[in-house]
Amino acid sequence: MQRLLMKRKNVALAALLFITALYFINHSDFLATDLVKSHDTAPAELTWQGDRLINKECWVEQMDYLPINVSYQLLAGAPASHQRFLTVGLSSVKRTKGSYLVPTLRSLFSQSSPEERSSMVVVVLLAEFDVTWRSSTVSEIKTAFAPELEQGQLVVIHVPEDWYPPLTGIKRNYNDAPERVSFRSKQNVDYSFLIYYSAGLGKYYLQVEDDISAAKNFLTTIKKRIEEQNAKKPNWAVLEFSYLGYIGKLYKSTQIPLLARFLFLFYQEMPCDWLMSHFREAMTQKEQILFKPSLFQHMGTFSSFKGTHNKLKDQFFEEGVYSNPSAVVYSDMSTYKKHSPQMAWDAGEGFFWGRSPEKGNYLTVVFLEPTVVTGIYVETGSKEKDLLSSAQVEIGHGVITTETAKSCKTFQSMGAMENGRFERQEIDIKYSIPSSCLRILVTAEQKDWVVIQKIRITTKPSASSNHR
């Protein structure tokens, strides 16, 4: 009888310990890995279960139509509970020669003001199944970007390999080699998972790659372009801020759950940038909406595919912030069609195109407010043709008005153009008084026509505006 009672006590104690263990497992704040799916845990990598913020604005999310079966691991950082203006998403894998991920992240944050950083979150998907590489990369990110992680501006996630569909033995479209088919198919799934996770984090979603550099204050420029496009034609699907690949493509957060499913559904059919074009057309946007200058430049040399060499550069990229002040532009050169002088000054893809200039012809920029000019950059020509071969660049003071144009009373030469270009910095060291004009003065006749692609200046606040 005593033995029976002791046995019952032991059974009850074992049951109590089992229930207690279950309680702590189910209520633990973190999981070292997904208990069902993941088998690649390393002691150096501690990961949390990453909950996805669902975007209920999209119909496909409201009742979980067409669900994507995936579980995330949160490797570093944590997204804010409130929706930000912009989510920047990028996927990264191990490269055979070097890594561009940290410089890319550094560019995204350093080129943004504190106000801009507080309006965005960068989501990095480490889409590499090599645990050692993943752990060392997370450690590097934690060291380099501790403030951004702490403030919810940077989130690093991972999806275990078991959640991926088949990546080998799939059909070879376009006669691609099996290795290439597997690479691009996995990349589509990487982007699908990344986009799916990001759906509820921002009002807009921007896709970039892990080997880019960003233009100064790119977020402010994106905001401005969105406002302009929404005022013109709000039913857009994709706005493009880079000419290359899957870089700088912007989507509304209400549509990216559909994009995630689209990429997943057709993951083995074609490369991601081709699928993006098909998605745009399926969303009834027939033509590209590509803004210039580009806001992102491809800086990688070695591709993530077998370390192949890749020197692609975006010819429309401008690294510095577009900071030209408001101005009106005049010229006495004969203008070809609608390529007006103003187009060389304003941001965008336009340029001034004039017929054969003569000595004494000019293009004059008249500032609406006096400006202390610190730097000047002028670029002419198109594909080494239509260069302005002989001219000097000047700044002027004292606005005068004639019957046909405005100009300045006096001008000082900043130097001559060379090979169709002019660049000078630290102008304010010698000319600290606010200027009212910038003039390009032709110094010799030429038979060729002339294209002035861009006139860009940098400025600083003036202490006085009484020099107009």
N, C-alpha and C positions, 0 to 999 in steps of 0.2 A: 504493500500500500504506500509506504514511504517512497519507494522507488518510482511508483506511478506518479505521485505528486511532484517529485523532483523532475521527472521527464516532462510533465505538463508545464512546469515553471521554465524549463529550458526552451521548450517550444515557444512559449509566450514571449520569452526574452529575445529569442531569435527573430520572431515576427516583429517585435517592437524595434529592434535594430534595423531590420530590413525596411520597415516603413519610414524610420528616421533617415536612413540613407537615401531613400527615394525622395523624401522631402527636400533634402539639401541639394540633390542633383537637379530637381525640377525648379528650385528657387535660387539656384546659383546665378550670380551676376554675369558670369562669363562661362564660355565653353572653350576648351582648348582646341576643339575642332568639331565639325559636324559628326555626331555619333553614328549616323547611318551611312553617310556617303563618303566622307573623307578618310583617306588612309595614309596621307603624306605628312603627318605631324612631325615637326622637329623640335627638340627641347628649346632652341633659341627663338622659336616663333610662338608667341602667345596671341591667340586671336579671339575676338568676341563675335557672338552671333549678330550679324548686321540686319536690323529691321529696315525694310524699305518703306519710305513714305509714299503712300498711294495717292495718285492724282485723280480725284473723283470728278474733275471737270471733263475728263474724256469718257465717252460712253462705254468704251471697251473695258474701262476699269471699274465702272460703277457696280457691275454685277460679276466682275472677274470673268468677262467673256474671253475666250481664247487665251486661257492662262498659260504663262511661261513657267515651267517647272524648274526653279533654280533657288538655291540657298546661298547667301552671301556670308563671307567672313570679314569682319571689320578689323583691319590691321593697325590703323592709327587714326586718331581724330574722331570726331563725332559730329554729324550734321546738326545745325540749329533746328529748333522746333518750329521756327517760323520760316515762311518762304522768302527767299531772297530774289533780287531782280534777275540775276544771271547765274546759271550753272555752266562751268567750263569742264568738259569731260575729255579725258585722254586715257588711252590704253598703252601699256608698256610691257615689253618682253625682253628677255636677255639677248643681247647682241654679241656676235663673236668678236667684235672690235669696239670696245668702249661703250659708253652710255651717254645719252644726251638728256636724260630725264631731269636731273637736278638743275642743270642750266636752263632747261625749259621752264620749270617751276619758278626758278629765280627770276627769269624774264617776266613771266606773267604777274608776279607780285611786285617786283621792283618798278615795272612800268605803270603801276597803278597807284593812285593817291590813297591815303587812309580811308577817305569816304568811298572810293571805288572798291577797295578791298572789302569793306563792310557790306557792300551790296552784292557780293558774289561768293560762290563756293566752288573750289576746284576739286573734282572727283577723279582720283587716279585708280584705275583698275590694273593691278599687277597680274597680268594674264599669263604668267609664267609658272610652269609646274615644277621647276627646280626650286626646292625648298631653301637650299643654302643661299642661292641668289636672292630669293624673295626676302629672306630674313635680313641679309646684309643691306639690301636696298631700303627696307623699312627702317633699319637703324640709322642709315645715312639721312633719310628724310626726317626722322625724328630729331636728329642733331641739327640739321640745317634749317628746319622750319617749325621749331617749337612754338613760337608765338602764333603762327597761322593755324597750327593744329589746336592750340588752346582756345582760340577765338572762333573755331568752327568754320574757318575759311579754307581748310584743306582736309579732305577725307581720303583714306587709302583703303581699298577693298580688294577682295580676291574671291574667285569662284573655283572650288575644287574641280578637278578633271572629270570626276564621275558625273557631273551635271551636263557635260558637253555631249552633243549628238555625235554620230560617227564622223571621224575626220580622215579616215583612210579608206581606200577601196571604193571611193565615190566616183561618179562619172567625170570624164575629162572633157569639159567644154573648151572650145577654142584651141584644141590640141595642146593645151598646157601640160607640162610634165606633172606626174603624180605629186611630186614634192611641192610644186607651185600650187596645185589645186588644194592640197591639204593646208598650205599656209594661208591662202586667201580665204578659204572656207572657215578656218578657225578665226581669222581676223573678223569676219562677218559676225560670228557668234560672240566674240569678245565685245564688239561694238553693241550688239543687241543687248547683252547682259549689262553693260555699262549704262546704256541709254535707259533701259528698263529700271535700273536702280535710281537714276537721276530724275525720274519723271516728276516727282513732287517737290524737288528741292528749290527750283527757281521758276520764275515766270517765263524765262526763255532759256534755251539750251544751246550752247555753242560747242561744236565738235572740233577738236584740234588733234594734232599728233604729238608724240613725245620728243620731237626733235625740231622745235620751232622757236623763233624769237618773236616777240610782240612789239608793236608800235607803242609809243608813249600814249598813255591815257586812252587805250583802245576801247575800254568800256564806255567812256563818255561819248566817243565817236559812234559806237554801236547804238547807244540810246538815241542819239540825234538821227541816225539813219532810220531806225525803227519808227520814230515819230513822223519823219518825212514820208516813209512808205505807207504808214497807216493813214495818213492824211490823203495820200494819192490813191492807193488801192489796198485796202486792208486785208483782202482775201488772198494773201500770199502763203506759200508753204515753206520756202527756203530763201533766206537772204545769204549771199555769199560775200565774204570779206577776204578771200584769197582766191587766186586763180588756180592753185594747185590742189590736186587730190582731194582728200577728205579733211582739208584744213580750213578753218574759218567758216564753217557752215552753221547757220543759225536757224533754230526751229522754235515754234511756240510750244510751251510745255503741254498744252492740251493735245498736241498732235504726236509727241514723241512716243507715247505708248503704242501708237499704231506703227511708227517707224521701227520700234524694237521688234515687234512681231513680224514686220515685213522683212527685216534683215534675217531674222531667225528662220522664217518660212522658206526663203530662197537662198539660204546661206551657201549652198554648194553650186549655185548657178553661175555666178560672175563676181568680179571684184566689187568691193563696197562702194567705190565712187560711181560705178556704173549703176548699181542698185539705187543709190541716192538719186540719180537722174530719173530713173523709172518711178521712184516714189514721188518725186516732185510732179511729174506728169500725171500720175494717178490721183494726186490731190488737186488736179485741174490748173496747175501753174505750168503753162506751156514753155515759156522762155525763162532763161536764167535772169536773176536779178543780182548782178555782180557790181559791187561798189569799188571804186578806185579813188585814191590809192589803196592798195591792199594793207591790211592791218597785221598780217602774220607772214613771216618768211621761213622757208624751209632751210634749216642750218645743218642738218645731218649730212654726212659724207658716206657713211657705211649703212646700208639698208639693214632692216631687221630680218630680211630674208637672206640667209646664208652669208651675210656680210658683204653682199654685192655693192659695187660702187654706185653712188647716186649723187649727182651734182645739180639736181633740179633747183632752180631759183625762180622766184616770182618777180618778173620784171616790173610789176606795178607796185612793189612794196616800198613804203617810205618809213624809215625807222623812227625819225623824229616826229613829234606831234605836229599836226598841221596847225600852225598858230598865226597865219597871216591875219592882220587886222582888217577891218572893213575898209574898202577902198573902191574907187572908180578908176578904170583903166582906159586910156586914150591912145590912139596911134594914127599917124598919117600914112601908114603903109596900106596898100590896097589889100583888102581882106578877101580870102577865098571862101565863098559860100557862107556858112554859118559859124565858121571858126573865128569867133570874135576875139579881140585882145583880152577881154575879161576872163576868158576861159583859161589863159595861162596863169592867172592869179588865183582863181577859185579852186577849191578842192574838187576832185572828181577826175573823170577820164578825158575831159576836154583839153584842147590846146589851141593856140593861135597859129593860123596858117596864112601867111601873106605872100603876095607876088613879089617878084624880084625887087629888093630894096635898093635905094640909092643913098649916096652919102648925105648925111643930114637927117634922114628919116629917124623916127623915134617911136618908142613905146613908153608911155609915162603912166606910172601908178600914183594916184593922188589919194593920200590917206584921209579918211573922214575926221580923224583926230591926230594931232601931232604925236609922233612915235619915236622912241629912242631905239634905233636899229642896232642890234648886236651882231647879227650875221646875215649874209646874203648868199643865196644859191640860185643860179640860173642854168637851165639845161635847154639846149636847142637841138633840132634835128630829129630824124626818125630813121632808125636802122642805118645810121651813118650818112644819111642824105638830108638835104635841106638844112644844113647847119648855117648858123649865122657866123660868117667867117671873120668879119672885122667889125668890132663894136666895143664901146666902153660902157661901164656901169657907173651911175652917179646917184648921189642923194641930194635933195634940194630943200630949200626953205622959202617961206613966203608965198602962199598960194595966190595966183592971179587967174582971172577968168577972161577968156576971149569969147567971140561969137560961136566958136565951134568946139572949144575944149577948155580944160583947166590945166595949169602947169605951175611951175614955181619960178620965182624971180631969179634965184641964184642956184647953181649946182656945183658940187665938188666931186671930182672923179675918184672912184674907189679902185679903179684899175681896168685893164683891158681883158676881154674874153679870150680864151685860148682853146682852140679845137672845139669851138661851139659851146664852151662851158665857162662858168665863172663861180668861184667860191671864195668867200673871205669871212673870217670870224674876228671877234673882239674889236669890232668897228667902234664901239662906244668908248674905247680907251682914248682914242684921238678925237672922235666926234660924239661928245656926250650930250650935245644939245638936241632936243627932239626934232626929227625931220618931218617934212610934210609931203615929200615926193621921192620916188625912185624912178630913174630913167635909164633905159637902154638906148644909147645913141649910136646909130650906124656911122662908121668912119670911112667906109669905102663901098663903092658900088659892087654888086654881085649879080651874076646872071641867074643863078639858081634861086628858087623860091626859098622861103624861110619858115621853119616850124619852131615856135617857142613852146616847148613842152610844159615847163613849169617855172614859176618864179616863187621862191620860198624865202621868207625872212624870219629871223628870231628877234625878239624884242624884250625890253624890260620896262617896268613902269617909269613914267617920267615924273620928275619932281614938280614940273610946271608945264602948263600947256599954253603959255603966252607967246609962243614963238611961231605961231601959224602965219 
